[in-house]
Amino acid sequence: MKVKVLYFGELREQVGLHEETVTVVTGTPTVADLLTELTARGAEWREALESTEPLRIAVDQEMAQLTASLRPNCEVAFFRPVTGG
């Protein structure tokens, strides 16, 4: 199943991509399954996505948890929380 993945802020800089289409190979994939596939790409992906800093996730522009199910052609966005001052 293909999903569109967006990276924002420092994540975009760390992985060197703004967006991509990813094929998730598990039967009924969740956000956690997608993260597992992305972090398996190598050290820079693990460092970016498994950082101790909070990671926010949106699926089709709605905040989501790691357990959220993915649908074909959905959009998954990864970003860090932003604080204002």
KETORMI-823543 format. One line per field, with one value per atom (N, C-alpha, C, CB): x, y, z; atom name; residue number from 1. Coordinates in steps of 0.001 Angstrom, whole numbers, padded with zeros to 6 digits. Glycine has a CB too. Example, Ala and Ser with C-alpha at 12.3 -4.5 7.8 and 13.67 -1.06 7.14 Angstrom:
BEGIN
x	(013190	012300	013200	011308	012850	013670	012900	014084)
y	(-005690	-004500	-003300	-004473	-002250	-001060	000030	-000598)
z	(007800	007800	007800	009046	007080	007140	007870	005725)
atom	(N	CA	C	CB	N	CA	C	CB)
seq	(1	1	1	1	2	2	2	2)
***
This chain:
BEGIN
x	(000848	000000	000899	-000967	000550	001332	000712	001441	001597	001176	002133	001151	001617	002438	002963	001620	004270	004888	005490	005975	005173	005696	006585	004544	007686	008604	008693	010026	008586	008619	009749	007290	010191	011194	012506	010677	013068	014377	014362	014847	013222	013146	013435	011759	012902	013139	014628	012347	015284	016727	017517	017200	017115	017852	017756	017347	016576	016412	016614	015038	016666	016936	015769	018085	014553	013360	012252	012888	011450	010243	009051	009964	009003	007931	008382	006651	007676	007941	006733	009216	006686	005672	006359	004991	005770	006353	005367	006701	005895	005084	005260	005479	004167	004180	003765	003218	004568	004358	003554	005663	003252	002478	001017	002603	000286	-001108	-002036	-001621	-002170	-002991	-002074	-004198	-001393	-000334	-000845	000511	-000005	-000238	000912	-000350	000804	001890	003160	001512	003040	004209	004893	003794	004119	004697	005458	003598	004898	005573	006880	004664	006860	008086	009141	007778	008725	009666	010349	008948	009577	010154	011097	009042	010720	011560	012868	010798	012801	014024	014952	013669	014435	015283	016178	014415	015961	016769	018201	016116	018435	019793	019856	020579	021084	021345	020709	022824	020824	020272	018750	020677	018109	016659	016292	016110	017057	016799	017011	017709	018094	018380	017268	019725	016773	015729	014397	015551	014008	012664	012575	012150	013712	013684	014334	014392	014478	015069	014282	015108	014924	014232	013276	015246	013411	012483	011130	013033	010051	008722	008526	007637	007860	007532	006021	008084	005567	004136	003826	003692	002625	002208	000797	002264	000585	-000761	-001030	-000920	-002228	-002669	-003843	-003066	-003691	-004694	-005070	-005946	-004048	-004133	-004869	-004810	-004947	-005499	-004459	-006832	-004255	-003267	-003559	-003273	-002485	-002646	-001618	-002520	-001922	-001032	-000336	-001810	000644	001359	000448	002468	-000656	-001579	-002571	-002333	-002536	-003489	-003284	-003335	-004369	-004321	-004104	-005614	-003376	-003138	-004038	-001644	-004461	-005283	-004511	-006626	-004843	-004153	-004225	-004758	-003097	-002964	-003199	-003909	-003155	-003303	-002016	-003633	-002098	-000954	-000536	-001299	000737	001271	002335	001852	002181	003142	003854	002440	005173	005992	006590	007105	006520	007068	007297	006131	008095	008322	007373	009819	006995	006143	006882	005717	006129	006690	006233	006272	007173	006805	007008	007618	006179	006273	006775	004900	007107	007627	007354	009060)
y	(-001167	000000	001237	-000006	002210	003438	004527	003913	005267	006427	007582	006108	008788	009983	010411	011144	010604	010983	012373	009948	013250	014611	014785	015649	015510	015807	017320	015176	017810	019249	019625	019725	020882	021442	020692	021451	020453	019801	018386	019771	017718	016372	016420	015745	017429	017580	017753	018780	018539	018753	017481	019876	016739	015539	014426	015037	014223	013128	013583	012511	014888	015413	015325	014701	015196	015121	015980	013675	016553	017261	016295	018503	015463	014480	013317	015117	012210	011027	010115	010282	009184	008141	006865	007958	006240	005042	003887	005274	002730	001522	000793	000610	000644	-000058	-001496	000630	-002439	-003826	-004677	-004461	-004176	-004990	-005042	-004435	-006042	-006255	-005099	-007469	-004748	-003618	-002655	-004077	-001777	-000975	000132	-000371	000424	001538	002530	001046	003660	004642	003995	005903	003166	002487	001603	001642	000908	000075	000931	-000729	002064	002975	003468	004165	003853	004309	003210	004779	001974	000853	000730	-000460	000839	000751	001920	000712	003120	004286	004224	005570	003838	003792	002663	003634	001668	000583	001047	-000591	002247	002776	003105	004013	003324	003610	004576	004155	004894	005683	007069	005826	007785	009143	009127	009876	008107	007983	007668	006893	006749	006428	007652	005279	008381	009572	010611	010182	010795	011788	011377	012015	010125	009695	009061	008733	008641	008039	008952	006682	010209	011185	011233	012582	011707	011856	013050	012014	013910	015032	014503	016098	015117	014631	014662	015470	013646	013558	013646	012244	014554	014692	014045	016196	013501	012782	013238	011228	013444	013718	012769	015221	012209	011368	012089	009907	012411	013189	014461	012338	015142	016445	016415	017421	015242	015125	014469	014309	015019	014475	012997	015257	012204	010749	010161	010090	008972	008203	007136	007564	006471	005398	004245	004879	004088	002986	003298	002635	004509	004891	004032	006388	003542	002742	003643	001922	003109	003834	003266	003752	004142	003755	004009	004526	003332	003591	005073	002733	005600	006981	008035	007216	007645	008654	009469	007990	010575	011468	011416	012936	011119	011052	012121	009631	012994	014072	013858	015453	014055	013976	015340	012900	015794	017098	017166	018234	018130	018390	019493	018790	019493	020575	021917	020315	022945	024285	025115	024944	025853	026741	028177	026434	029026	030453	031233	031007	032446	033210	034652	033017)
z	(000000	000000	000000	001222	-000805	-000885	-000017	-002340	000689	001462	001148	003000	001235	001040	002407	000350	002513	003782	003632	004216	004588	004613	005837	004619	005667	006772	006912	006530	008136	008374	009316	008941	009205	010105	010059	011508	011236	011323	010766	012759	010808	010233	008739	010489	008068	006634	006370	006069	007206	007050	007337	007974	008355	008743	007707	010068	007137	006179	004739	006329	004518	003188	002217	002615	002756	001919	002493	001779	001622	002061	002043	001148	001000	000900	000035	000326	000195	-000621	-000566	-000141	-001494	-001475	-001013	-002886	000007	000605	000440	002116	000098	000051	001373	-001158	002104	003391	003110	004454	003577	003175	004152	002966	005333	006275	005861	007704	006346	005957	006274	006620	007534	007961	008698	008869	007958	008568	009482	007498	010466	011378	011203	012872	011873	011861	012407	012696	013431	014008	012970	015227	012145	011087	010083	010372	009721	008800	009403	008451	010673	011338	011372	012764	011604	011603	010250	011955	009188	007845	007561	006795	007989	007729	008525	008070	009788	010602	010177	012074	009484	008980	007828	008522	007338	006233	006645	005670	007946	008376	009540	007237	009931	011138	011111	011336	010002	009997	010128	008713	009598	009747	011193	008810	011818	013232	014100	013710	013862	014662	014522	014247	013324	013093	013716	011605	013538	013928	015307	012930	015880	017215	018254	017197	017938	018842	020157	018181	021209	022487	022469	023621	021466	021329	020866	020330	021334	020949	019430	021632	018925	017516	017383	016882	016565	016314	014971	016331	014892	013692	013332	013908	012052	011555	010393	011114	010383	009273	008629	009750	007370	006639	007401	006386	007896	008563	009899	007659	010521	011872	012755	011881	013942	014868	015102	016211	015173	015276	016231	013891	016699	017562	016735	018740	017328	016640	016236	017517	016932	016660	015542	017914	015007	013949	012708	013588	012160	010935	009735	010762	008757	007522	006428	007111	005535	004401	003111	004401	002040	000776	000402	-000348	-000011	-000472	000603	-001586	001879	002928	003010	004307	003732	003912	005377	003475	005613	006975	007106	007304	008096	008317	009647	008289	009641	010849	011115	010714	012371	012728	014225	012273	014630	016061	016501	016346	017781	018269	018148	019744	017919	017780	018954	016437	019549	020634	020202	021897	020690	020351	021556	019881	021326	022458	022370	022592)
atom	(N	CA	C	CB	N	CA	C	CB	N	CA	C	CB	N	CA	C	CB	N	CA	C	CB	N	CA	C	CB	N	CA	C	CB	N	CA	C	CB	N	CA	C	CB	N	CA	C	CB	N	CA	C	CB	N	CA	C	CB	N	CA	C	CB	N	CA	C	CB	N	CA	C	CB	N	CA	C	CB	N	CA	C	CB	N	CA	C	CB	N	CA	C	CB	N	CA	C	CB	N	CA	C	CB	N	CA	C	CB	N	CA	C	CB	N	CA	C	CB	N	CA	C	CB	N	CA	C	CB	N	CA	C	CB	N	CA	C	CB	N	CA	C	CB	N	CA	C	CB	N	CA	C	CB	N	CA	C	CB	N	CA	C	CB	N	CA	C	CB	N	CA	C	CB	N	CA	C	CB	N	CA	C	CB	N	CA	C	CB	N	CA	C	CB	N	CA	C	CB	N	CA	C	CB	N	CA	C	CB	N	CA	C	CB	N	CA	C	CB	N	CA	C	CB	N	CA	C	CB	N	CA	C	CB	N	CA	C	CB	N	CA	C	CB	N	CA	C	CB	N	CA	C	CB	N	CA	C	CB	N	CA	C	CB	N	CA	C	CB	N	CA	C	CB	N	CA	C	CB	N	CA	C	CB	N	CA	C	CB	N	CA	C	CB	N	CA	C	CB	N	CA	C	CB	N	CA	C	CB	N	CA	C	CB	N	CA	C	CB	N	CA	C	CB	N	CA	C	CB	N	CA	C	CB	N	CA	C	CB	N	CA	C	CB	N	CA	C	CB	N	CA	C	CB	N	CA	C	CB	N	CA	C	CB	N	CA	C	CB	N	CA	C	CB	N	CA	C	CB	N	CA	C	CB	N	CA	C	CB	N	CA	C	CB	N	CA	C	CB	N	CA	C	CB	N	CA	C	CB	N	CA	C	CB	N	CA	C	CB	N	CA	C	CB)
seq	(1	1	1	1	2	2	2	2	3	3	3	3	4	4	4	4	5	5	5	5	6	6	6	6	7	7	7	7	8	8	8	8	9	9	9	9	10	10	10	10	11	11	11	11	12	12	12	12	13	13	13	13	14	14	14	14	15	15	15	15	16	16	16	16	17	17	17	17	18	18	18	18	19	19	19	19	20	20	20	20	21	21	21	21	22	22	22	22	23	23	23	23	24	24	24	24	25	25	25	25	26	26	26	26	27	27	27	27	28	28	28	28	29	29	29	29	30	30	30	30	31	31	31	31	32	32	32	32	33	33	33	33	34	34	34	34	35	35	35	35	36	36	36	36	37	37	37	37	38	38	38	38	39	39	39	39	40	40	40	40	41	41	41	41	42	42	42	42	43	43	43	43	44	44	44	44	45	45	45	45	46	46	46	46	47	47	47	47	48	48	48	48	49	49	49	49	50	50	50	50	51	51	51	51	52	52	52	52	53	53	53	53	54	54	54	54	55	55	55	55	56	56	56	56	57	57	57	57	58	58	58	58	59	59	59	59	60	60	60	60	61	61	61	61	62	62	62	62	63	63	63	63	64	64	64	64	65	65	65	65	66	66	66	66	67	67	67	67	68	68	68	68	69	69	69	69	70	70	70	70	71	71	71	71	72	72	72	72	73	73	73	73	74	74	74	74	75	75	75	75	76	76	76	76	77	77	77	77	78	78	78	78	79	79	79	79	80	80	80	80	81	81	81	81	82	82	82	82	83	83	83	83	84	84	84	84	85	85	85	85)
***
